Amino acid sequence: MSDAPLLDVRGLTVTYRAAGLGKARSVTAVNDVSFAIQRGETLALVGESGSGKSTTARAVLRLVGVDAGSISYDGIDLLALRGEALRRHRRRMQVVFQDPYTSLNPRHTIASIVGEGLIVHGIARGDEVAARVAMLLGEVGLSADTAARYPRELSGGQRQRVAIARALAVDPEFLVLDEAVSALDVTTQAHILALIQRLRDARHLTCLFIAHNLAVVQQVATTVAVMYAGRIVEVAPSATLFDAPRHPYTKALLDAVPASDPRDRRDRGVHGSGPPVAHPDALPPSL
């Protein structure tokens, strides 16, 4: 088996340009970011809101334009794909977005939402679509009669299970989870995280897990990359990063994780957040 990573991102840069009350200005959301994900690995990309995590994920999925860098998936240059070739490739990479209500079409039934990918990619036709939808709903812990309902009739946790079923419908090998549990209450978060772990292992998925809360990723990630102001400042195996964080910003994120008992909170010598995002140069170099 090859040791080459499934996903290899090098020097990724994404800039947004916006016209304001004067001359147009640009904001570099992702600045020279590089990382790799091996098959079967779950890489957690962690940082505060505005750090560039979701933009990085959307660039990998070809949902936003890229200004510089390269994205290689299983040896394929993703940035070179166009038209039908890109459409076919999308089956291999799927995403679960943060808000399970806005990411589901409120005018469609759950059967239509989950079954759409099956039809678009020619995986199933006719009665076979309904059978596969029922199977997928069962796989994510929902009853078959959920297929006839609409998103508004479901709870937040149920809607996110539908979003996961939709992503898995086309049998992807790579799954992006973009803040997939942050809009849920703590109890529901735990259930969805357990579901993600079970599905990842059963389907042998490779995952990119986006989160702002280090406590959430501790139980699911094999590797953690910490992102600040568009840059990755530290990458380490999950156990290593939680036991011995090296970068001051990583320590600040860990220090901000709530503890049920204050006596369980370790004193890392860093309190509060890191330097303001407007001043990324205040941080030491990446580790």
Secondary structure per residue as TSV (DSSP state, phi and psi in degrees):
chain	resnum	aa	ss	phi	psi
A	1	M	-	360.0	137.7
A	2	S	-	-69.7	144.7
A	3	D	-	-88.2	-0.2
A	4	A	S	-65.4	139.3
A	5	P	-	-67.1	154.1
A	6	L	S	-69.1	-43.7
A	7	L	E	-121.3	128.9
A	8	D	E	-132.0	112.2
A	9	V	E	-110.5	128.7
A	10	R	E	-132.1	125.5
A	11	G	E	59.1	33.0
A	12	L	E	-67.7	127.5
A	13	T	E	-134.1	129.2
A	14	V	E	-130.0	126.2
A	15	T	E	-121.5	132.1
A	16	Y	E	-100.1	136.9
A	17	R	E	-115.2	129.9
A	18	A	E	-135.1	138.5
A	19	A	-	-92.6	126.5
A	20	G	-	-112.7	-151.2
A	21	L	S	-81.2	46.9
A	22	G	S	173.6	-143.6
A	23	K	S	-75.7	153.1
A	24	A	-	-62.8	144.0
A	25	R	E	-126.7	161.6
A	26	S	E	-124.7	148.9
A	27	V	E	-126.9	123.8
A	28	T	E	-85.3	104.7
A	29	A	E	-80.4	-32.6
A	30	V	E	-131.8	126.5
A	31	N	E	-125.3	98.8
A	32	D	E	56.8	52.5
A	33	V	E	-92.7	133.2
A	34	S	E	-133.2	136.9
A	35	F	E	-165.2	165.0
A	36	A	E	-137.3	149.2
A	37	I	E	-128.3	121.7
A	38	Q	-	-78.4	159.1
A	39	R	T	-58.3	133.7
A	40	G	T	82.9	-4.3
A	41	E	-	-87.6	151.9
A	42	T	E	-116.4	110.7
A	43	L	E	-97.1	123.0
A	44	A	E	-96.2	125.7
A	45	L	E	-104.2	112.9
A	46	V	E	-121.4	142.7
A	47	G	-	172.0	172.5
A	48	E	-	-68.6	164.6
A	49	S	T	-58.2	135.1
A	50	G	T	89.2	2.6
A	51	S	S	-80.6	-13.1
A	52	G	S	106.2	6.4
A	53	K	H	-61.6	-54.9
A	54	S	H	-66.7	-35.0
A	55	T	H	-63.8	-39.5
A	56	T	H	-59.7	-46.7
A	57	A	H	-62.9	-42.4
A	58	R	H	-68.0	-32.2
A	59	A	H	-66.9	-41.9
A	60	V	H	-60.5	-36.3
A	61	L	T	-84.3	0.4
A	62	R	T	63.7	35.6
A	63	L	S	-96.4	-15.9
A	64	V	S	-132.4	157.8
A	65	G	-	-73.8	157.1
A	66	V	-	-119.1	132.4
A	67	D	S	-86.9	-32.2
A	68	A	E	-158.6	159.9
A	69	G	E	104.9	-176.8
A	70	S	E	-136.7	149.8
A	71	I	E	-132.3	112.8
A	72	S	E	-111.8	129.2
A	73	Y	E	-123.1	112.6
A	74	D	T	52.5	39.6
A	75	G	T	83.4	-0.9
A	76	I	E	-97.7	133.4
A	77	D	E	-77.9	102.0
A	78	L	G	-63.9	-33.8
A	79	L	G	-71.1	-14.2
A	80	A	G	-90.5	-10.9
A	81	L	-	-75.5	139.8
A	82	R	-	-140.4	157.2
A	83	G	H	53.5	-128.8
A	84	E	H	-63.0	-36.2
A	85	A	H	-62.5	-40.3
A	86	L	H	-68.9	-40.7
A	87	R	H	-61.4	-42.8
A	88	R	H	-64.8	-37.7
A	89	H	H	-69.5	-28.3
A	90	R	G	-59.4	-23.8
A	91	R	G	-62.8	-28.1
A	92	R	G	-80.2	-20.5
A	93	M	E	-128.8	119.8
A	94	Q	E	-126.9	166.9
A	95	V	E	-138.4	145.8
A	96	V	E	-116.9	118.5
A	97	F	-	-85.2	172.1
A	98	Q	S	-66.3	-52.0
A	99	D	-	-96.3	109.7
A	100	P	T	-72.8	-6.8
A	101	Y	T	-90.9	-50.3
A	102	T	T	-71.2	-20.5
A	103	S	T	-85.8	-5.9
A	104	L	S	-111.8	133.6
A	105	N	-	-67.9	115.2
A	106	P	T	-67.6	-14.6
A	107	R	T	-93.0	-3.7
A	108	H	S	-107.4	149.4
A	109	T	-	-74.7	164.9
A	110	I	H	-62.0	-36.1
A	111	A	H	-59.8	-42.4
A	112	S	H	-69.1	-40.0
A	113	I	H	-64.7	-49.0
A	114	V	H	-73.8	-33.3
A	115	G	H	-82.7	-13.2
A	116	E	H	-57.6	-46.6
A	117	G	H	-63.1	-34.6
A	118	L	H	-61.4	-39.0
A	119	I	H	-77.2	-46.4
A	120	V	H	-59.0	-40.8
A	121	H	T	-93.9	7.7
A	122	G	T	66.3	29.3
A	123	I	S	-81.3	-34.7
A	124	A	-	-146.8	157.2
A	125	R	-	-140.8	154.0
A	126	G	T	57.3	-134.8
A	127	D	H	-63.3	-23.4
A	128	E	H	-64.9	-30.7
A	129	V	H	-62.2	-48.7
A	130	A	H	-61.0	-40.0
A	131	A	H	-64.9	-41.5
A	132	R	H	-71.5	-35.7
A	133	V	H	-61.3	-44.7
A	134	A	H	-60.9	-39.9
A	135	M	H	-65.1	-43.1
A	136	L	H	-65.7	-40.2
A	137	L	H	-63.3	-40.3
A	138	G	H	-63.8	-35.5
A	139	E	H	-65.2	-30.3
A	140	V	T	-99.2	10.1
A	141	G	T	87.7	24.0
A	142	L	-	-115.7	149.5
A	143	S	-	-75.8	158.1
A	144	A	G	-63.4	-29.9
A	145	D	G	-72.5	-7.6
A	146	T	G	-62.4	-25.6
A	147	A	G	-57.6	-30.4
A	148	A	G	-86.3	-3.9
A	149	R	S	-93.8	171.7
A	150	Y	-	-110.4	156.8
A	151	P	G	-51.3	-38.1
A	152	R	G	-64.4	-17.8
A	153	E	G	-89.3	0.2
A	154	L	S	-112.8	158.0
A	155	S	-	-76.8	169.6
A	156	G	H	-59.2	-43.0
A	157	G	H	-64.7	-40.2
A	158	Q	H	-65.7	-40.4
A	159	R	H	-63.0	-39.0
A	160	Q	H	-68.7	-32.0
A	161	R	H	-64.4	-38.2
A	162	V	H	-63.1	-44.1
A	163	A	H	-60.2	-38.7
A	164	I	H	-67.5	-43.2
A	165	A	H	-60.1	-41.7
A	166	R	H	-60.9	-43.3
A	167	A	H	-65.0	-36.5
A	168	L	H	-82.2	-12.0
A	169	A	T	-57.7	-34.1
A	170	V	T	-95.3	13.7
A	171	D	-	55.7	57.0
A	172	P	-	-72.8	164.0
A	173	E	S	-109.1	-12.7
A	174	F	E	-130.3	129.3
A	175	L	E	-127.0	126.7
A	176	V	E	-98.1	126.1
A	177	L	E	-114.0	97.7
A	178	D	E	-93.0	94.6
A	179	E	S	52.8	44.2
A	180	A	T	-68.8	-12.8
A	181	V	T	-122.2	-1.5
A	182	S	T	-70.2	-21.2
A	183	A	T	-90.0	5.3
A	184	L	S	-107.8	156.5
A	185	D	-	-70.9	166.5
A	186	V	H	-60.1	-43.1
A	187	T	H	-64.4	-44.7
A	188	T	H	-66.7	-36.8
A	189	Q	H	-53.8	-47.0
A	190	A	H	-60.9	-41.4
A	191	H	H	-66.3	-43.1
A	192	I	H	-69.0	-38.3
A	193	L	H	-62.7	-41.7
A	194	A	H	-63.2	-39.9
A	195	L	H	-63.0	-44.7
A	196	I	H	-60.2	-44.2
A	197	Q	H	-61.7	-43.5
A	198	R	H	-64.3	-44.9
A	199	L	H	-67.9	-38.8
A	200	R	H	-59.1	-46.0
A	201	D	H	-70.4	-41.9
A	202	A	H	-68.1	-36.2
A	203	R	H	-99.9	1.0
A	204	H	T	55.4	49.1
A	205	L	-	-84.0	149.6
A	206	T	E	-103.1	134.2
A	207	C	E	-129.8	144.7
A	208	L	E	-113.6	113.3
A	209	F	E	-107.7	113.5
A	210	I	E	-95.8	131.1
A	211	A	E	-157.7	157.1
A	212	H	S	-105.5	-10.0
A	213	N	-	-109.4	112.1
A	214	L	H	-62.2	-30.3
A	215	A	H	-63.5	-31.9
A	216	V	H	-70.0	-40.3
A	217	V	H	-82.1	-14.1
A	218	Q	T	-57.3	-36.6
A	219	Q	T	-88.3	-10.3
A	220	V	T	-115.4	-23.7
A	221	A	-	-89.4	141.0
A	222	T	S	-90.5	-31.7
A	223	T	E	-135.7	145.3
A	224	V	E	-123.7	131.1
A	225	A	E	-115.6	125.4
A	226	V	E	-97.7	128.3
A	227	M	E	-116.1	137.2
A	228	Y	E	-142.3	125.7
A	229	A	T	49.9	44.2
A	230	G	T	85.6	1.5
A	231	R	E	-125.3	151.2
A	232	I	E	-89.1	122.9
A	233	V	E	-105.0	-17.2
A	234	E	E	-158.6	137.7
A	235	V	E	-132.6	132.4
A	236	A	E	-160.1	156.4
A	237	P	E	-55.1	147.1
A	238	S	H	-53.3	-49.9
A	239	A	H	-61.1	-40.7
A	240	T	H	-64.8	-44.3
A	241	L	H	-65.3	-39.3
A	242	F	H	-76.0	-30.6
A	243	D	H	-84.0	-34.2
A	244	A	S	-145.5	68.2
A	245	P	-	-63.8	142.7
A	246	R	-	-106.8	-34.7
A	247	H	S	-86.5	140.2
A	248	P	H	-56.2	-36.0
A	249	Y	H	-69.6	-38.9
A	250	T	H	-61.2	-42.5
A	251	K	H	-62.8	-37.9
A	252	A	H	-65.9	-40.7
A	253	L	H	-63.3	-42.8
A	254	L	H	-66.2	-37.2
A	255	D	H	-67.1	-24.3
A	256	A	T	-84.8	-8.0
A	257	V	S	-70.1	123.8
A	258	P	-	-62.7	143.7
A	259	A	-	-117.0	138.7
A	260	S	S	-65.9	-28.8
A	261	D	S	-127.5	116.4
A	262	P	G	-54.3	-25.7
A	263	R	G	-70.7	-17.9
A	264	D	G	-83.5	-8.4
A	265	R	S	-84.1	122.1
A	266	R	-	-79.1	143.6
A	267	D	-	-87.0	108.1
A	268	R	-	-97.6	1.4
A	269	G	S	80.9	6.3
A	270	V	-	-130.9	129.4
A	271	H	-	-129.1	145.7
A	272	G	S	77.9	-165.2
A	273	S	-	-91.4	174.0
A	274	G	-	-77.1	-170.6
A	275	P	S	-59.0	154.0
A	276	P	-	-55.6	146.5
A	277	V	T	-58.8	-27.2
A	278	A	T	-67.6	-12.4
A	279	H	-	-128.3	62.6
A	280	P	G	-62.4	-24.7
A	281	D	G	-69.7	-8.2
A	282	A	G	-73.2	-13.4
A	283	L	S	-88.2	152.7
A	284	P	-	-66.1	167.6
A	285	P	-	-60.5	164.4
A	286	S	-	-65.1	154.1
A	287	L	-	-114.2	360.0
